[in-house]
Amino acid sequence: MTDPQTTQQDPPQRNRMRLWLAILPLAVFLGLAGLFYMRLGFDASQVPSALIGKNVPKFTLPELAGAGVPGFDDNELRKGKVTLVNVFASWCGPCRDEHPLLMQLSKDKALADKGVKIYGLNYKDRPGNALSFLKGLGNPYERIGADTSGRTGIDWGVYGVPETFVVKGDGTIAYKYIGPLSPEGVKSRLIPAIEKALQ
């Protein structure tokens, strides 16, 4: 025999349980949406790299066939000049967005007078596509290494493209800019990193 009091309390308890089961997915969704919203303001270019202050890894990259500039290796980055190594690919939309800034940097007389060079590391790309990319947008690079397998990029700790490294004249990685360059990022972070590497 059931207790009449228990029977009368069951419907309100069931209703509360149903209400919690209805609210729980909404609460989880709102929590995740809030987290994603906060992450939108996160600046990936500020992520530290384990390679900062260390020598560039040993590598040899062949030229990008048809680009008209040589490839490069780690020894090329130890010749006493500060070098920007920009990791790019034709299939990368943000690489297209940042490319005009690289063209500006390649024509910057003040940087050229200080001996700053810009090299391209073409990451996991088809040579024909990379050439079309450069022919359409211009070539800011003095040297381009073709990293078709992506092995060199992995050794450099590349998270994704584009990324830009500032390398001191002795081959030490001084700074890593993750994501596409922006006018503000070039002014407030990249140029100061170059100036510091020049000292």
C-alpha positions, 0 to 999 in steps of 0.5 A: 500500500502506498503512502498518500503523502508520498504520492502527493509529493511525487508530481512536484518532484517529477516536475522539478526534475523535468525542469532541470533536465530542460534547463541543463542543455541550455545552461551548458550551451550558454556556458560554451557560448560565453567561453567561445565569445571570450576566446574571440578576443584572445590574441594568438600572436601572444602565445609563447614559443618554446624556441624563443632564445634557441637556435633555429633547427637544422634544415635545408629547403630547396628553392620553390621551382620557378620563383627565381629566388634560391631556397635556404637552410639554417646556415643562411640564417647565421650570417649576421643579418636579422631575418624575418621568416614568414611561413605561408601557403597559397591555400591559406586565406589569412596569408593573402590578407597579410601579404600586402604588409609583407610587400610593404616591409620588403620595400621599407628602406629603413629595414633594408638599410639595417640589413633586415631580410625577409625569407619565405617558408612555403608550407605544404603547398603545391609549387604551381599554386605557390607560384600563382599566389606570388605572381598575383600578389607579388614576391616580398621574399629574398629566398623561398624554401619549399617545405612540401612535406611540412617537416621543417615547419614542424621542427620550427614549432609551426601551429598553422599558417601564417606565422612569422619568426624574427631570427637574430643574425646568429641564428637565434629565434628572437620572436614568433608572431602567430597568425596574420600580420596586421598593421597594428601588430606590425607597428606594436609587436613586429617592428619592436621585436626586429629592433630588439633583435638588431641590438 
